[in-house]
């Protein structure tokens, strides 16, 4: 998750269509009869801290909170089933949802995605991509990762975590919810580490007896910390009691690195075994802990969906046995009733190179970081083999019980879907059909300087100035240079990767380079697309590219935000002539829409760029998008996973060029600034996206 740094520099005052701102009762029916989707919400209280997620909490104003009716409500009509039609922020609205987001009472429109699959099958990669996409579309989505919590829970010596929090019932009566989730990473961190008021501790059993010292909330991970923040936090010296839930750091009591064979050794005063032995079905203590952690994480997910305004919760775990999946469904139906949508999503890997690549990536993860790569890879493969003993893929059982599911083979090479229902499920499956692991570069820039930029006018369709043409020519030369350099790097990487791996080789193989091209692992030069809007200043910026070498296309979806009646005015003129509109835009830039024929807002830009995003995810070629300020802001917000409050104020000045390279762990990001003296682009090290303070 990216956060923006306030930016004090004044951005250019001219822009086209730019913002105007200064700156249960559980069912008595058998389980199989209760699998069908989504009606009333009933809560149980359980606690094990807060589930981890590397995704942002919502910062947009919520729809009115109209709680779901209980089945014992006098006004409840048992025959009333609410329709679960589409809700799209900015494009739909109703009395219960004036902003277009899913109303709290419309449980049937919400979705729980349950991941299924063996380790190293790309589940976390898929969940992060889905979450980034749905959050970008303004559907509040969060990942609840069981593995991260398991590492914390198993960090104390042989803990068995009781699911019942003694204070749950009292807390539930007083607040109606077990937890309150903060709305941003910074807020959560401050709340968890500095709050003077802490919730009552969860009951901890050590070898069947209560722990001598309680484990309090501040010893548990924050619900929205990403893995790196979690690792950094728990690797710091701590004065926490001996029984606190510290993250496994593979250290012995002297601070020295422990070997894999020593991890979890009872002779060590360290953590519970988290090597392959930890995942042995015959290890009853570990199995009990893993099951309890999983159910506690699921409870946090249901809290988020039922009480905290969430639209989609993703339960990220292996969930590889039929028994586990039955228990998940039982808990969901017990707490949420039959309406809440559930989609099982299984990731399978058949391609040998892809699986090997995924396994090697695990070596840099929290379970094996700084371990001997040969021993670590061997231990991880043993872990996978233990899971395989009881692994049951999705299929016959789910189909007999009409359970919606999706199987992804080789992260998108093949997709199988069954009984997909609901708007959010359909959107998710559509997205899953359109992304791949192909290495490539995505370039984003604004057009060169236009005459309207010089005159400070927004909107319009003016041509490039002389400076704008210089930028366009330099952009063409620079992209050609970077295209060649990238291909050389990829070929060198392919030649240095071995399959099967050599001892100590941690470089993941590139499935594309090892399965295509000639017998020597060669690969044809990638195609390169250049996409512009249909406005003159964007088209002219790309006019110097050779169409024999680049596929050039104009797209209406990339046009600048339309300012309606204010097209062609300066910001000062708008402030004088349309002061109420000026102030309204300043108050809520993201949700504001310009008045007049064709007037748009940022939510309109997001929705018309959806097809562009899906196409960029689908294609395996390089692409350069030459857009406008609002368009560049929305595109960068998607690829960088920005909080929605930052989208409309992102500082994207003329002369900046951004490069994004999708990776299994996220997106590599670089920025280049056009240098008028050298007529070339300078790399800006450690560049951070910032908020703009004006317009």
Secondary structure, DSSP 8 states (H G I E B T S, - for coil): -B--EE--S---S--SS----------SS-GGGG-S-----------SS--B-SS----S----------TT-TT--TT---------TTT---SS-TTSS--TT-GGG-EEEEEE--TTSSHHHHHHHHHHHHHHTT--EEEEEHHHHHHHHTTSTTEEE-S--TTHHHHHHHHSSS----SSHHHHHHHHHH-S-----B-EEETTEE-SS-B-GGGS--TT--HHHHHHHHTS-----TTS------B-TTS-B--GGGTT-TTSSS----SGGGG-TT-HHHHHHHHHHHHHHHHHHHHHHHHS--SEEEEES---SHHHHHHHHHHHHHHH-S-SEEEEEEEE---HHHHHHHHHHHTTSTTTTTS-HHHHHHHHHHHHHHHHHH---SSHHHHHTT--EEEEETTTTEEEEES--SHHHHHHHHHHTT-------EEEEE---BHHHHHTB-SS---B-HHHHHHHHHHHHHHHHHHHHHHHHHHHHHHT--SS--TT------HHHHHSSSTTS------EEEEE-SSHHHHHHTTTS-TTTSEEEE-GGGS----GGGTT-BHHHHHHH-HHHHHHHHH-TTT-B--STT--BHHHHHHHTHHHHHHHHH--SEEEEEE-HHHHHHHHHHHHTB-HHHHTTB---TTEEEEEEEETTEEEEEEEEEETTTTEEEE-TT---EE-S--
